[in-house]
Amino acid sequence: MSSANNKIIDASIIKDIGLAPAGHNKLTWVSQNMPVLNILREDFLKNQPLAGKTIVCCLHLEAKTGYLLQTLKAAGANVIGCASNPLSTQDDVVAALVDSGIIIYAVHGETPEQYHEFLNKALDWMPDAIIDDGADVISELHKNRPEQAQKIIGGCEETTTGIVRLRAMDRDQALVFPVMAVNDAYMKYLFDNRYGTGQSVWDGINRTTNLVVAGKTVVVAGYGWCGKGVSKRALGMGARIIVTEIDPIKANEAIMDGFEVMPMQEAARYGDIFITVTGNINVIRHEHFAVMKNNAILSNAGHFDVEVSKGDLYDMAVSTKVLKNNIEEFVMPDGRKLYLLAEGRLVNLAAGDGHPAEVMDLSFSLQALSLIHVIQNRSSLGNHVYNVPEKIDKKVALLKLKSSGIAIDELTTEQKEYLDSWDTNL
């Protein structure tokens, strides 16, 4: 283990700095599989685009996000990290981050009180910019630290849930600094949301339950990009898929993709495994639990722990028991047993390692470049939610191809002229 700055260790709140060697190994592994971020890191080391800036990152603190934090530090930033989810923190990784000079406030399994305490400790460092996952930090600034919020240059948001919250703030003219909607970039949602979620959710469910998926009925609540990915992977494992939706367009898309569509009240009777991916509250609740099969498995891959109503489960159950790590049993009055995975939190992170490194390489490259963009262009930006500029999206796409040794065609001069002209004679 390298010799960490004692001030960094003293300022941080983590489980055990002695876990750092294992965390360094994890960081080394993911860094070898994040080629786009590696290319950017080399450029950042030379040009120091974040020199003198303090950045607070509220993210799932595992190896891939850890490497993003190290990349921001390489760009010259003073980086402060806190957890966006109490169960996704990997204590060895945060120890390695502290050992490498990054202040962290995060412990796996932290209480709700600690969660808010750590978030505010991070904000006490008076950051210039924010990288958020769920918009909790940005919300805290606006609600409880309005004077500090006025001094923030800008921020980036990683998730669909966070973008929904921030766009609501934008509509109400409540935002006091610009935020980049990283989640809405093509190179984010087409890959992270679809392929990343599709693989990592089933990794979390399979390693937790150790049950066969083939032949089971899987109910997927929500058919956005995450729901598409989860459904596709379930189909590949031999499951029968039922999709529930509130959007008629997405419902038709699910039908065209070959899946059954019905309301949750009906689907609840058939499902063996339930996965919510909506970003909303109480998607599965009392009336649904009341008609479920014995041994139905409940999980969430949306955000926070509100999509499966734990309150209703506890109210309905005559007894509860934790059977093993990340599996809690709820016995209903009629003897049926329902099983909740990972406390209803993100099953792919609370019960797994999250998305594959190659996928998060794209998302975190977008994060880094978008953060630099909002800082360098603050004077021309209003207090709104902005889409990631097309040039950043395409830069990440081209760097990914380059790192894979793949070339693509370019338009010829003749083709460009044809596309630019409306008066072309064929």
C-alpha positions in Angstrom: 0.0 0.0 0.0 1.3 3.5 -0.9 1.9 6.0 1.8 -1.3 8.0 2.0 -1.5 11.6 3.2 -2.4 11.4 6.8 -4.6 14.5 6.4 -6.7 12.7 3.8 -7.1 9.7 6.0 -8.0 11.8 9.0 -10.6 13.9 7.0 -12.3 10.8 5.5 -14.8 8.5 7.1 -14.5 4.9 5.9 -14.5 1.4 7.4 -10.8 0.5 7.4 -7.8 2.0 5.5 -6.2 -1.4 5.9 -8.5 -2.7 3.1 -6.7 -0.6 0.5 -4.6 -3.3 -1.1 -7.6 -5.3 -2.2 -9.2 -2.1 -3.4 -6.1 -1.2 -5.4 -6.3 -4.6 -7.1 -9.9 -4.0 -8.1 -9.0 -0.5 -9.5 -6.2 -2.0 -11.5 -8.5 -4.5 -13.0 -11.1 -2.1 -14.1 -8.6 0.4 -15.4 -7.3 -2.2 -17.8 -10.8 -2.5 -19.2 -11.7 1.2 -19.5 -9.7 2.3 -22.6 -11.6 5.5 -23.4 -11.1 6.8 -19.9 -7.4 5.9 -20.2 -7.0 7.9 -23.3 -8.7 10.9 -21.6 -6.6 10.4 -18.5 -3.4 10.8 -20.5 -4.7 14.1 -22.0 -5.9 15.3 -18.6 -2.5 14.6 -17.0 -0.9 16.9 -19.6 -3.4 19.7 -19.8 -4.9 19.7 -16.2 -8.4 20.9 -17.2 -9.7 20.8 -13.7 -6.7 22.4 -11.9 -7.7 24.2 -8.8 -11.3 23.0 -8.9 -13.0 21.0 -6.0 -15.5 18.4 -7.3 -18.0 16.5 -5.1 -19.0 13.1 -6.6 -22.0 11.4 -5.1 -21.9 8.0 -6.8 -22.0 4.2 -6.2 -18.5 3.9 -4.8 -17.1 0.7 -6.4 -14.1 0.1 -8.6 -15.4 1.7 -11.8 -16.6 4.9 -10.2 -13.4 4.8 -8.2 -11.4 5.0 -11.4 -13.5 7.9 -12.6 -12.6 9.8 -9.3 -8.9 9.0 -9.9 -9.2 10.3 -13.4 -10.7 13.6 -12.2 -7.9 13.8 -9.7 -5.4 13.3 -12.5 -7.1 16.2 -14.3 -6.0 18.4 -11.4 -9.2 18.4 -9.3 -9.5 18.1 -5.5 -12.0 15.2 -5.4 -14.5 14.5 -2.6 -16.6 11.3 -2.7 -19.7 10.2 -0.9 -22.1 7.3 -1.6 -25.3 7.6 -3.6 -26.5 4.3 -2.1 -25.9 2.8 1.4 -25.4 -0.7 0.1 -23.4 -0.2 -3.1 -20.2 1.1 -1.4 -17.3 -1.3 -1.5 -15.2 -0.7 1.6 -11.9 -1.9 0.0 -12.3 0.4 -3.0 -13.0 3.5 -0.9 -10.0 2.6 1.3 -7.8 2.5 -1.9 -9.3 5.9 -3.0 -8.4 7.5 0.3 -4.9 5.9 0.0 -4.5 7.5 -3.4 -5.4 11.0 -2.0 -9.1 11.3 -2.4 -11.3 12.2 0.6 -14.2 9.8 1.0 -17.3 9.7 3.3 -18.8 6.3 2.8 -19.2 3.0 4.6 -21.1 0.0 3.3 -24.4 -0.3 5.1 -24.4 3.2 6.4 -27.6 4.3 8.1 -30.0 6.9 6.5 -28.7 9.4 9.1 -25.1 8.7 8.1 -26.0 9.0 4.5 -27.2 12.6 5.0 -24.3 13.3 7.3 -21.7 12.2 4.8 -23.4 14.0 2.0 -23.2 17.2 4.0 -19.6 16.6 5.0 -18.7 16.4 1.4 -20.5 19.7 0.7 -18.6 21.3 3.6 -15.6 21.3 1.2 -17.3 24.0 -0.8 -17.1 22.3 -4.2 -17.0 24.2 -7.5 -19.0 21.5 -9.3 -21.0 18.3 -8.7 -21.3 14.9 -10.2 -24.5 13.4 -8.9 -26.4 10.0 -9.2 -30.0 10.6 -8.3 -29.8 14.3 -7.7 -29.6 14.1 -3.9 -26.6 16.4 -3.6 -28.0 19.0 -6.0 -31.4 18.8 -4.2 -29.7 19.2 -0.8 -27.9 22.3 -2.1 -31.0 23.9 -3.3 -33.2 23.1 -0.3 -30.8 23.5 2.6 -27.8 25.3 1.3 -29.1 28.0 -1.0 -26.3 30.5 -0.6 -23.7 27.8 -1.3 -25.8 26.6 -4.3 -25.4 30.1 -5.9 -21.6 29.6 -5.9 -21.7 26.3 -7.8 -20.4 26.5 -11.4 -22.4 23.5 -12.6 -23.0 19.8 -12.4 -23.6 16.5 -14.1 -26.3 13.9 -13.5 -25.9 10.2 -14.2 -29.4 8.7 -13.9 -32.9 8.8 -15.4 -34.3 9.3 -11.9 -32.0 12.2 -11.3 -32.8 13.9 -14.6 -36.5 13.6 -14.0 -36.0 15.5 -10.7 -33.8 18.1 -12.2 -36.1 18.8 -15.2 -38.9 19.3 -12.7 -36.7 21.9 -10.9 -35.9 23.4 -14.2 -39.6 23.8 -15.1 -40.2 25.4 -11.7 -37.2 27.8 -12.4 -35.7 26.5 -9.2 -32.2 25.6 -10.6 -29.5 28.0 -9.8 -26.7 26.5 -11.9 -26.5 24.4 -15.1 -26.6 20.6 -15.1 -25.6 18.3 -17.9 -28.0 15.4 -18.5 -25.4 12.8 -19.0 -28.0 10.1 -18.8 -29.6 11.4 -22.0 -26.5 11.1 -24.2 -26.6 8.4 -26.9 -23.4 6.8 -25.7 -24.9 6.5 -22.2 -28.4 5.2 -22.5 -27.9 3.0 -25.6 -25.1 1.1 -23.8 -25.2 1.7 -20.1 -28.9 1.6 -19.6 -29.6 -1.2 -22.1 -26.5 -3.5 -22.1 -25.1 -2.6 -18.8 -28.4 -2.9 -16.8 -29.4 -6.0 -18.8 -26.2 -7.9 -17.8 -25.6 -6.6 -14.3 -29.2 -7.0 -13.0 -29.2 -10.7 -13.8 -25.7 -11.1 -12.4 -27.0 -9.7 -9.1 -30.2 -11.8 -9.1 -28.4 -15.0 -10.1 -25.5 -14.8 -7.7 -28.0 -14.0 -4.9 -30.7 -16.6 -5.5 -28.7 -19.3 -7.3 -31.9 -20.3 -9.0 -32.6 -21.3 -12.6 -34.2 -18.6 -14.8 -35.3 -20.9 -17.7 -39.0 -21.7 -17.6 -39.8 -19.0 -15.1 -42.1 -16.0 -15.7 -40.3 -12.7 -15.3 -42.3 -9.5 -14.8 -40.4 -6.4 -15.9 -42.0 -3.1 -14.7 -41.0 -0.4 -17.2 -39.9 -0.8 -20.8 -37.4 2.1 -21.1 -33.8 1.3 -22.1 -33.1 -0.4 -18.8 -36.3 -2.5 -19.1 -35.4 -3.5 -22.7 -32.0 -4.7 -21.5 -33.4 -6.7 -18.6 -36.1 -8.3 -20.8 -33.7 -9.2 -23.5 -31.3 -11.0 -21.2 -34.2 -12.8 -19.4 -35.4 -14.0 -22.8 -31.9 -15.3 -23.6 -31.9 -17.4 -20.4 -35.2 -19.0 -21.4 -37.7 -17.0 -19.3 -41.2 -16.0 -20.2 -41.4 -12.2 -20.1 -44.4 -10.0 -19.1 -43.9 -6.3 -19.3 -46.0 -3.7 -17.4 -46.1 -0.1 -18.7 -47.9 3.2 -18.3 -46.7 4.5 -21.7 -48.8 3.2 -24.7 -45.9 3.7 -27.1 -43.4 1.6 -25.0 -46.1 -1.0 -24.4 -46.5 -1.4 -28.2 -42.8 -1.6 -28.5 -42.6 -4.4 -26.0 -45.4 -6.3 -27.9 -43.4 -5.9 -31.2 -40.3 -7.2 -29.4 -42.3 -10.4 -28.6 -43.3 -9.9 -25.0 -46.7 -10.0 -23.3 -48.0 -6.7 -21.9 -50.6 -6.4 -19.1 -51.3 -4.3 -16.0 -49.3 -5.1 -12.9 -52.5 -6.3 -11.1 -52.8 -9.1 -13.6 -49.1 -9.8 -14.1 -48.7 -10.1 -10.3 -50.6 -13.4 -10.4 -48.2 -15.0 -12.9 -44.7 -13.7 -12.0 -42.0 -15.8 -10.4 -39.4 -13.0 -10.5 -40.3 -9.3 -10.5 -37.9 -6.5 -11.5 -38.8 -2.9 -11.3 -37.0 -0.4 -13.6 -39.2 2.7 -13.5 -37.7 5.4 -11.3 -41.1 5.8 -9.6 -42.6 4.9 -6.2 -44.8 2.0 -5.1 -44.8 0.2 -8.5 -45.4 -3.1 -6.7 -47.6 -2.6 -3.6 -50.3 -4.1 -1.3 -52.8 -5.2 -4.0 -50.1 -6.9 -6.0 -48.5 -8.7 -3.1 -52.0 -10.0 -2.2 -52.3 -12.1 -5.3 -48.7 -13.2 -5.9 -47.5 -16.8 -6.1 -45.9 -18.5 -3.2 -42.1 -18.0 -3.4 -42.2 -15.0 -5.7 -39.0 -13.0 -5.8 -39.0 -9.2 -5.7 -36.2 -7.0 -6.9 -35.5 -3.4 -8.0 -33.2 -2.1 -10.7 -34.6 1.4 -10.9 -33.4 3.8 -8.3 -33.5 4.2 -4.5 -35.5 1.6 -2.5 -39.0 2.9 -3.2 -40.2 1.0 -6.2 -41.2 -2.2 -4.3 -43.3 -1.0 -1.3 -41.4 -2.3 1.7 -43.9 -0.6 4.0 -46.7 -2.7 2.5 -44.7 -5.8 2.8 -43.9 -5.3 6.5 -47.5 -4.3 7.2 -48.9 -7.5 5.5 -46.4 -10.0 6.7 -47.0 -12.1 9.9 -43.3 -12.7 10.1 -40.1 -11.7 8.4 -36.6 -13.3 8.3 -33.3 -12.7 6.6 -32.5 -16.0 5.1 -29.1 -15.1 3.7 -27.3 -12.0 2.6 -29.6 -9.9 0.4 -32.6 -12.2 0.7 -35.4 -11.3 3.2 -38.5 -13.6 3.6 -42.0 -12.2 4.2 -44.6 -14.7 5.3 -48.2 -13.6 4.3 -51.2 -14.4 6.5 -52.2 -17.3 4.2 -48.8 -18.9 4.4 -47.4 -17.7 1.1 -43.8 -16.5 1.2 -42.4 -13.6 -0.8 -38.7 -12.8 -1.0 -37.2 -9.3 -1.3 -33.7 -9.0 -2.7 -31.2 -6.4 -1.4 -33.7 -4.5 0.7 -35.4 -3.3 -2.5 -32.3 -1.3 -3.5 -30.5 -1.6 -6.8 -30.0 -5.3 -7.1 -27.1 -5.0 -9.5 -25.1 -2.9 -7.1 -26.3 -3.9 -3.7 -26.0 -7.6 -4.6 -23.4 -7.4 -7.4 -20.6 -5.4 -8.8 -22.7 -3.2 -11.1 -22.3 -2.7 -14.8 -19.4 -4.1 -16.8 -16.3 -2.0 -16.9 -16.3 -1.6 -20.7 -19.9 -0.1 -20.5 -19.1 2.3 -17.7 -16.0 3.4 -19.5 -18.4 5.1 -21.9 -20.6 6.7 -19.3 -17.8 7.9 -17.1 -15.9 9.4 -20.1 -19.1 11.3 -20.9 -19.2 12.4 -17.2 -15.6 13.7 -17.2 -15.9 15.5 -20.6 -19.4 17.0 -19.7 -18.0 18.2 -16.3 -15.2 20.0 -18.1 -17.6 21.4 -20.6 -20.0 22.9 -18.0 -17.0 24.5 -16.1 -15.4 25.9 -19.2 -18.6 27.2 -20.7 -20.4 28.5 -17.6 -20.7 32.1 -18.9 -22.7 31.0 -21.9 -25.0 28.6 -20.0 -28.2 29.4 -18.2 -29.6 27.7 -15.1 -31.1 24.8 -16.9 -30.7 21.1 -17.6 -28.7 20.7 -20.8 -28.1 17.7 -23.1 -24.6 16.6 -23.6 -23.2 18.3 -26.8 -23.2 16.1 -29.9 -19.4 16.7 -30.2 -18.8 15.1 -26.8 -21.1 12.2 -27.6 -19.4 11.5 -30.9 -15.9 12.0 -29.4 -16.6 9.2 -26.9 -18.0 7.0 -29.7 -14.9 7.6 -31.9 -12.5 7.0 -29.0 -14.2 3.7 -28.3 -13.9 2.6 -31.9 -10.2 3.7 -31.9 -9.4 1.8 -28.7 -11.0 -1.3 -30.3 -9.0 -0.9 -33.5 -12.1 -0.4 -35.5 -12.4 2.1 -38.4 -15.6 3.4 -40.1 -16.4 5.1 -43.4 -16.6 8.8 -43.9 -18.8 10.7 -46.3 -17.2 11.6 -49.6 -17.3 15.2 -50.8 -20.0 14.2 -53.4 -22.1 12.6 -50.7 -21.9 15.6 -48.4 -23.0 17.9 -51.3 -25.9 15.6 -52.0 -27.1 15.6 -48.4 -26.7 19.4 -48.2 -28.6 20.1 -51.3 -32.4 20.2 -51.7 -32.4 20.7 -55.5 -30.5 17.6 -56.6 -31.5 16.0 -59.9 -31.4 12.2 -59.7 
